[in-house]
Amino acid sequence: MPPITTPSSRTFIKRLRSTRTLQVITTLLLIHVLLLAPRGLQFRAPLHMDTCIHHSAELINVEGLHSHTSLSRGSCQDRFYDVIITTPTYMLDVCEHTNTMVVQGEDIGQALDDFVQTRSHWVIDLMGARGYELLTSFDDPERRSLFQELDRLQHRCTNFFYGAIHDYGSGSRWHTLGLGLSHSLYYNMTLVSQFGSKHFIPLTTCTDADMERSFAAYPPESNSTAWNTSTINYKSLGPDAYDLMKNLYIIKPEYEHKGHFWWRSMLMYYVARPNASMRKVLRRLSKAQLPCTSIHVRHSDKKNEASLLDLPRYMEHAVLFKERTGVSRVYLMTDDGSVIRSSKDFADFHFDYMDMPRSNQGWLEDIEGGMSRDKQEETFLVDLYSATRCQQSVLTYSSNVGRLIAELSYALRNREPDVVSLDDGWYMFP
């Protein structure tokens, strides 16, 4: 494919709202590509970026590229590219030739879900924009190996672990799913759980009929003390979080050197990937503006688990982050309306937060008060993923939600998050 020659000037257009691109160091050159999509694309990309525009992507203009940038147009399968611009139909054709795909099209969320469900090392940008989506992979062999193993097991449909049951708050339920996934990986099984979420990309494409056929051929074990590597199927008969926690630190031996924070972070990302409909809600309702520091202040039922801390304690570290990074914008995630009101005491900061009721009573009391579990979870997810978009966080690891923010931030960026916990060090529970 002959390169497309371009002038060496720069043109500025609306920026691509990508968590990954916003993290690249400031010395990188801005490179801009104008497509037929209703809004253009802007990348923070290094000099000599090798970009291919697939023949399926409708190009109306390419301009303002640095003279050292190579732009090609064609099948994009002749070599490895820094970026490939394509359409949903050709994602599978080009995905092995890049770690960054810009996918052009309207209402393509479900096509992206179908693609990443069995290719989970690809990360869909949470915020995207009308007319295009950004998919990113990472040049990390161990991460890719883990996700390929998850894809193999979760769609193999031959032997099963039916369980990971913990019907409490969202953070506890999803951490139980992550722990269940640890067990299914270790014991070479497909995890199926009745406690998944309609807001996430499904954990498996296996059907209930697949599982029942396997159970009929090989009746499942239900005694956790008898579960071992020769067990073909396992079925929990009731809530099993505490049984699973008897082997809390279970991990595949080949990943032990990565540590449990890495291990749990990757599994939690796999469990809690927002699907197309949830991403639409997130894009519509999220108040987070980058760059930012996220602060999670949980009060309500936290008083039963740990000492309550007021906003000024968190802001001490927001001030330190500001001195180091210059960031004065705070995304505030809290269940306590008084915390929102107290943010007015910090005139040197700008606070963003969701417009929602804050009863400060806890999730169970909110449900009893008339809020549906589904609506509660949807609102919580917008708040949670808004917090993960920030470059640094102040939180408490005694909270399942605090740990979730750190874990998902790690997985979404593929590097340890810039986090301050005001109480415990990171740990797994459940």
N, C-alpha and C positions, 0 to 999 in steps of 0.2 A: 504494500500500500504506500503510495507516495505521500509524504507529509504535506499538510496544508500550510502554505506560507502565510504569515501574519505580520502586521506591523509591530514595532517594538514599543508602542505607547501603552498606557494603562487606561482602562475605562471602568468606572465604578457603577455598579448596579446593586439592586437589592441583595442583601446578603443571605446566604444559606444558613438557616438556623440549625447547626449541627453541633451536638455536644463534643464530638471528636475534633472537628475543625477549630472550634473555639479554644481548644487546649494546646494547639500547636504554638511553638514559641514565636515571639514577635518578629524575629529576624527573617521569617519566611515571607516569600513574595506573594502578593495578591495576584491571582490569575483568574480571569473572568471568561466565561463561556456563555454566549447568548443562544438560547434555543427557542423553539416554537412554543414551549410551555408558557402559560400566562405570566409567569415571572421568571427572571433569569437565574442563573446559578453563579455563585461566587465561591471560590475555594481559597483557603490559605494553603498554599502548596509550595514545595521547594523548587529552587531553580532546576531546570532540566526535567520538569515533570513530563512524563510520557503519557499522553491522553489519546484514547481512541473513541471516536464517535461511531457507534454501530450504524450500519446502513438503514436499520429500522427506525432510528431516531430522526425526527424531522428537523433539519437544520435550516435556519433562515439567515443566520449571520454568525460569524466568529471573528471577533476583533479584540484589540487591546491586550493581546497576549505578549508576554516577554519573548524576545527574539530567540532565547535559548530553549523555549518550550516546543516540544514536538507534538503536533496534532495530526492524527491519522483518521481516515474514514474507511470503513469496510466491515469485515466479519469480526475483527478484533480477536482473532484466535491464533494469530501468527507468532505472538510473543507475550510476555508478561507486561502489563501496563500499570502505571500508577493509578489511573482512573479510566473506567469505561462508562460511557453514556449509552444507555440501551433502553429497551422497552420490555414489558413483562414476558412476552413470548420468547425472548432470546436470553433471559437471565441464565438459564441452565447452560446454554451454549458458551457463554463468556465467563462464567463465575470462576473457573479455574485459572483465568488469565489476569486476575487483578485482586486486590484487597478492598477496592472501593468501587461500588457501582452506583451511578446516578440513574434511576429508573424513571422514564418519562411516561406520563399518562394520567388520566383522570380516574378517580374511584378505583384504584388498583390495590387497595388495602388487603382484600381477600387473596388476591394473587400473591402478594408478598407473604401473607401468613402461610399459604400452602407451600411456598418455596422454603421458608425458614423452618417449618415444622419438622422437616427431615434433614435440614442443613443448618443446625442450630448454632454453628460457629459464626453465622452471619447475623449481625445486629441491625435491626431496623431503627433508624433515627426516630426518636419519640415525637419530635415536633414537626418534621417534614414541612411541606407546604403544598398549596394547590398546584397541580401540574407536574410534580416530581416527588420522588422519595429517594432517600439516601440509605444505602446498605453498606455496612463496614464489616470487614473481617480483620483479624490481627495476625501478624507474622509471629506466631507463638505456637511452636509444635506441640507443647504439652496441653495447652488449652484446646487446640484443634483435636488432638487425640482424645481428650476427655469427651468433647461434644460429639465426635464421631461414634464413640462407644455408646453414649446415651442415645443417639439416633438409631444405632443398630438394635439396642435392647428394647427401646420403647416402641419400636414398630415391627419387631420380630414375631410376636404373637404366638409363642410356643409354650412358654412357662411363665407363671405370674406370681406377683406378690399383690394381694388385694388387701389394702389396709391404709396405714397412715391416717388414722382417725383421731381427730382432736377438735371438738366442736366448741371452741372458745373464741377469743378475739382473733382478728385477721392475722396479726403478726404471729401468734401462737400456732394457728392452723397452718400457715404457710411454712413456718419453720418445721413443723411436724412433717409436712410433705418433703421438705429438703432432707430431713433425717431419713424418711422412708426411701427417698431416692438413693441415699448412701447405702442403705441395706440392699436395695434391688440391684445396684451396681455390683456390690461385693458378692452377692449370691447369684448373679447372672440371671436376673428375672426382669420382666416388664412390670413396672409399677402401675396399678390401677387404683384409683381412690374415688370414693363418692364425695370427697370433700375438695374437689377441684373448684375452679371458678369459671363462670361463663364469661368473665372479662379477660381471661388469659387464652393464649394459644394452647389447644389441648395437649396434654402430656403424651398422648398416644393415639394412634390411628386404629389400634386393636379394638374389636367390638366385644360386647358382653357375650355374644355367641362364641367368639374365639376363646374367651376365658372359660366358658362353661364346657366347651369341648375338651379343653386341656384338663379341667377339674374332673371330668367324667373319666378320662383315661388315666389320670394320676391324681387321686384324691388329695386335697391339700392338707399339709400339716397346719395345726393351729396352736401347738404348744411352743412358745417362744424358746424354751430351754432346749428343745429338740431340733431347732432350726440350724442347719449347717450347710456346707457347700455341696452336699449331695442331695439336698432337698430340691425336689422338682417344682412344687407349687407350695405357696404359703398363703393362708387366709386368716386375717384377724377377725375374731368374733365380736369385737366391741372396741371401744376406745383403747388405743394401743400405744399412745405416746410414752407412757412410763415403761412399758415393756421395751420399746425401741431405745429408750434412754439407758437401759442397762448396758447397751453397747454404743454409747453416745459418740465415741471417737472412732467408730468404724470408718475405714478409708482403704481404698485400693492401694496395695503396697507401692506400686510404681509412682504414686503421687504423694507419698508421705513426706518427701523432702520439700514439697511446696508448702506444707503446713495446713492446718485446719481452717484458718481464715480464708485462704485462697480456695480450698476445697468447698467449704460451705458457701462462699460467695458465688462460685460458678453454678452450684446446684440451685441456689435460690434464684439466680437469674433464669435458669432453665424452667423452674417451676412457675415463675411470675412474669412471663413475657406478655405485656398488654397486646390484645388482639386488635384487629382493624377497628372494630366499633369502639373499643376502649380508647384507642389512640385518637379517634375523632373527638371523643368527650374531653380527653386531656388537652388537645389542641384548642378546643373551644373555651375551656374553663380555667386552664392554668394561668396563674398570675405571676409566675416566676419570670424575672427579667435578668438576663446575664450581663456582666458577671455578678455573682452574688455569693453571700455566705448564708447557708441554711441553718436555722436554729429550730430544734424540736423541743418543746416544753410540754411534757405530759403531766397533768395533774390528775383530776378525776380519781379513778380507782388505783392510781399509782401509789397513793398513800398507804395502801396495804402491802406494798412491796419494797418501797425505798423512801428516803426522806425527800420532801418536796423542795425544789429550788426555784427561786423567783428569777424573773428576767434579768435583773442586774448582774447576777452571777454569770449568765451566759454572755452578756454583753461585754464583760471584761475580756473575753477571748475574741469577740467580734472586733473590739478595738485593736487587739494585737494583730489580728488578720489584716485589718485596715492599714495599720502601720507597715506591715510587710508587703501587702499586695496593692494597696490603694483602693480596695473594694469597700464601698460604703453602703451597698444595697444589701438588704437582709430579706430572705424569704422566711417567714415565721409560720411554723406549723405547730398548732396547739389546740387543745380541747377546752381551754379556759379563756373566756371572754375578757377577764380582768388582765390577762397577759397582753392581749391586743391593746387594751386601753393604756397599759403602762408603757407601751412602745413610744407613746408621745413624749416621754421624758428624755428621749435620745434624739435631740434635734440634728445631730451631725450624721444621722443615718436615715435612709429611706427604707420603709418597710412595705413589703408586699405580702398579702395573705388572702386566703380564700374567703369569699363572702358566703358564710354558712352559719347555721345555728351552732352555738357552743354551750352545751348544757352543763359541762363539767361534772357529769354524773357517771360516765363510763358507757361502754358499748351496749351492755345488756339492758341498762336502764333506758337508753335511747330507744332500743327496740320495743321495750315495754311501753314507752311513751308514744309509740305510733310510727316511728321511722322504720321502713322496711330494711331487712338485712341486705337486700340487693342495693338499695339506694345508699345505705351506710357504707357498703364496700366500695361502690363507685366513687363516692366523695372522698373516702380515705385514699383510694388509689391516685386520684388527681393530686391530692396533697402530698402523698409519698413520693411520686415520681417528679413532682415539681421540686421537692427538696433535693432529690438526687441530681438534678441538673446543675446545682450550684457547685462551684469549684472547691469549696471548703464547708465544713459543718461543725456545729457545736451541739452536743447531744448528751444523752446518758445511755451507757451500755446496759444498765439495769433494765431498760425497756426493750421489749421485742422490736418495737418500731425503730428505736435508735440503732439497734444492730442491723435491721433491715436496710436502713438508709446507707450505712457504711458498706454492707455487703453488696447491694445493688450498684452503688457508686463504683466499687472496685471492679465488678464485672463489666459495667458499661464502658469503663475507660481502660480496662486491663492494666491497671496499676493501683497500688495501695492508695486509699483515699486520704485526703488531708483533713483529718478528723480530730477533734478534742472531745473526750468523754469526761464529764464532770464527776463521775463516780467510779464505776468499775472499769477494769480492762475488758477487752472483748472476750466473750465466751459463748459457748453453745448451750442453749436451753430453749425449747427442747432440742 
